[in-house]
Amino acid sequence: MSSEKGQKMKEGVKTGVSIVGKVIKWIFIAILIIIALVIGFSVYTCTVATKAAVDVGKTVIENADKLGDPELIQKADEVKDSLNQLDQALNSLKNIGGSKDK
């Protein structure tokens, strides 16, 4: 009779270990998914904020050209190339991410 109890205990332990292993696996997968979502949202948020800053910068440059102040226009031209490069980089990042929003 004790061998039957021992056998049942072994089976119970195996089942318990199997269940715990599956639970740990799914918890690990859930943690990885959460981390991926947080990273993705952070990149998206930074991209949107930087895009807004680029748009504001372009508007300021256009207004500087309208004012006609040579010093202001020179400084705006210096910044314009950097803004265009940043804008291209953001568009590339959106294309890599598969975003349809442009």
Helices and strands as residue ranges (DSSP letters): H 2-67, H 70-97
